[in-house]
Structure formats: structure tokens, C-alpha cells
Amino acid sequence: MTTKTAAKAKKPGLYANIQAKKKRIEKGSGETMRKKGAKGAPEAGAFRQAEKTAKKK
């Protein structure tokens, strides 16, 4: 893989990360979801941006 293709490879999005964490929590990982406004929690702008880039079904 060249550096150009590696740079273009997309990471999982916000909603994919949230769903993955919910699955880990369901399996008993001991993790918890961050509360709204907590340090490190997604801001409202992140959700608006994810809405714009979401794949249409």
C-alpha cells in the first residue's frame, strides 16, 4: 500500500465507533458511555458533520 492510498483509507465514522462501543459494553467490557458534555465526549458539531457524511440507505 502506498502512502497516498493509506492516506485516503477511511477510518470508521462516529456512529460506527458508537455502535462498536455499545457492543463491547453489552458483552460486559466494563466500559461506560460518556455523558453529554463530558470531557472527550463528541460535541454537537461532530454529530452534525457525521450527518452530512452519512451513507444513504
N, C-alpha and C positions, 0 to 999 in steps of 0.2 A: 504494500500500500504506500503510495507516495504521500508527501506532506499535504499536497493540495486536496487529495481525496479524504485524507484524515481530517482536515480542517472542515470539509463540507459534511462529514458524517454527523447526523443529528443525534443529540442526546435525547433521552426520554423527556417528555414535557412535564409541566407542572401537575396535570391531572394524572398522568401515568405514575409519577412519583407518589402522589397521594394514595392512589389505589394500591400500589405496591406496599406502602407502609401499613395501610388498613389490613391487607392480607397477612403481613407479618404479625400485627397486633392480634388478629383473630387466631393465629396459630400459637399465641402465647409467648411472644418475644419479650414482653415486659415493657415495651415502648409505649409512649402515650402521644397523642396528637397535641401539638402546641395550641394554646388558646389564642383567639383573635387578639392581635396587638402585642403578643409576647415577642421577646427578642428572638429573631430567627424565623418567625412565622412569616408566610407570604403576605405581602402588602396587597391592598385592594387593586393597585395598579398591575400587579402580576397576574391577577385573575382576569382583568380587562384585556391585557396583552395575550393571555392564553386563549381567550375567547376569539380574538381576531385570527389566531393562527390554527385554531382547531380544525380538524378534518371534518368535512360534512359527510353525514351518512346517507 
